[in-house]
Amino acid sequence: MKFSVNTLCPCGSQKKYKKCCKIFHDGKIPSSALELMKSRYSAYAVGNWEYIINTTHVNNPDYLNNSYSWENSIKQFIKQTNFNSLEIISYTQGMLESYVTFRANIEINKVDSSFEEKSKFVKENDKWFYLSGEFSQ
């Protein structure tokens, strides 16, 4: 998927992608779980599977030691999905543990597959990681 750096960022910030989530995709460390959550959504939207893998905690149930298989799974999901919008519902920031509840408005193979998730993030070595999520439709 081609994505212009001058397009509005998929995270919903109303900033251009190059001034928003792209800075995290290029290596800046998110300072909060909320920044990480938004940048992960944007990574899916722009097709940056590496960022998804690199920001997932090793204790996440989806974390695979076989990175080739995991990479292909993420790529397939991205390929068949339209990422329409992101809504932040609530955010609880802790020192080492944070929660973000959001609604992802997506279509998979042109079928509405929107969902809500309460995501748990943990901070290790001054870096936030996605640990787990509880879904609801």
C-alpha positions as CSV (number, residue, x, y, z in Angstrom):
1,M,0.0,0.0,0.0
2,K,1.3,3.4,-1.0
3,F,0.8,6.1,1.6
4,S,1.8,9.8,1.2
5,V,3.7,11.4,4.1
6,N,1.6,14.6,3.3
7,T,-1.7,12.8,3.9
8,L,-3.5,13.3,7.2
9,C,-2.2,10.8,9.8
10,P,-4.5,7.7,10.2
11,C,-4.4,8.1,14.0
12,G,-6.9,11.0,13.7
13,S,-4.7,13.8,15.0
14,Q,-5.5,16.1,12.0
15,K,-1.7,16.5,11.5
16,K,0.1,15.3,8.4
17,Y,1.5,11.7,8.8
18,K,5.1,13.0,8.4
19,K,4.7,15.3,11.5
20,C,2.8,12.7,13.5
21,C,3.1,8.9,13.7
22,K,5.8,8.7,11.0
23,I,8.3,10.1,13.5
24,F,7.7,7.0,15.7
25,H,7.8,4.7,12.7
26,D,11.2,6.2,11.9
27,G,12.6,5.5,15.4
28,K,11.4,8.1,17.9
29,I,10.3,6.3,21.1
30,P,6.7,7.1,22.1
31,S,6.6,8.8,25.5
32,S,3.2,7.4,26.4
33,A,1.1,4.3,25.8
34,L,-1.4,6.5,24.0
35,E,1.2,7.6,21.5
36,L,2.2,4.0,21.0
37,M,-1.4,2.9,20.5
38,K,-2.0,5.6,17.9
39,S,1.3,4.9,16.1
40,R,0.5,1.2,16.0
41,Y,-2.9,1.9,14.4
42,S,-1.1,4.1,11.9
43,A,1.5,1.4,11.2
44,Y,-1.3,-1.0,10.3
45,A,-2.9,1.7,8.0
46,V,0.4,2.5,6.2
47,G,1.6,-1.1,6.0
48,N,4.5,-0.9,8.5
49,W,4.4,-4.5,9.8
50,E,8.0,-4.1,11.3
51,Y,6.7,-1.5,13.7
52,I,3.9,-3.8,14.8
53,I,6.3,-6.6,15.6
54,N,8.9,-4.3,17.3
55,T,6.3,-2.7,19.6
56,T,4.6,-5.9,20.7
57,H,5.6,-7.3,24.1
58,V,7.1,-10.9,24.0
59,N,4.4,-12.0,26.5
60,N,1.6,-11.0,24.1
61,P,-0.4,-14.1,23.1
62,D,0.1,-13.3,19.4
63,Y,3.8,-12.9,19.7
64,L,5.4,-15.5,17.5
65,N,9.0,-16.7,17.7
66,N,8.7,-17.5,14.0
67,S,8.9,-13.9,12.8
68,Y,8.5,-15.0,9.2
69,S,5.1,-16.6,9.9
70,W,4.0,-13.6,12.0
71,E,5.2,-11.1,9.4
72,N,3.1,-12.9,6.7
73,S,0.1,-12.9,9.0
74,I,0.3,-9.2,9.6
75,K,0.9,-8.4,5.9
76,Q,-2.1,-10.5,4.9
77,F,-4.3,-8.6,7.5
78,I,-3.0,-5.3,6.2
79,K,-3.6,-6.2,2.6
80,Q,-7.2,-7.1,3.1
81,T,-8.1,-4.3,5.5
82,N,-9.2,-0.7,5.0
83,F,-8.4,1.4,8.1
84,N,-11.1,4.0,8.1
85,S,-10.7,5.8,11.4
86,L,-9.6,5.5,15.0
87,E,-11.6,6.8,18.1
88,I,-10.0,7.0,21.5
89,I,-12.6,6.2,24.1
90,S,-10.6,6.3,27.3
91,Y,-7.0,6.4,28.4
92,T,-5.4,5.6,31.8
93,Q,-1.7,6.4,32.1
94,G,0.3,4.6,34.8
95,M,4.1,4.6,35.4
96,L,4.6,1.1,34.1
97,E,1.2,0.0,33.0
98,S,-1.4,1.9,31.0
99,Y,-4.7,1.2,29.3
100,V,-6.2,2.6,26.1
101,T,-9.8,1.8,25.1
102,F,-10.4,2.6,21.4
103,R,-12.7,1.9,18.5
104,A,-11.1,0.9,15.2
105,N,-13.4,1.5,12.3
106,I,-12.1,-0.9,9.7
107,E,-13.4,-3.0,6.8
108,I,-11.9,-6.5,6.0
109,N,-12.6,-7.5,2.4
110,K,-15.1,-4.7,2.2
111,V,-17.1,-5.9,5.2
112,D,-17.5,-3.7,8.2
113,S,-15.3,-5.3,10.9
114,S,-15.1,-2.4,13.3
115,F,-14.3,-3.3,16.9
116,E,-13.6,-1.8,20.4
117,E,-10.6,-2.9,22.4
118,K,-9.2,-2.2,25.8
119,S,-5.5,-2.5,25.3
120,K,-2.9,-3.0,28.0
121,F,0.5,-1.5,27.6
122,V,3.6,-2.1,29.7
123,K,6.8,-0.1,30.0
124,E,10.1,-1.8,30.1
125,N,13.5,-0.2,29.9
126,D,11.9,3.2,29.3
127,K,9.9,1.8,26.3
128,W,6.2,1.1,25.9
129,F,5.0,-2.2,24.5
130,Y,1.5,-3.5,23.5
131,L,0.9,-6.5,25.9
132,S,-2.8,-7.5,25.3
133,G,-6.3,-6.5,24.4
134,E,-9.8,-7.3,25.3
135,F,-12.2,-7.0,22.3
136,S,-15.9,-6.2,22.0
137,Q,-17.9,-5.7,18.8
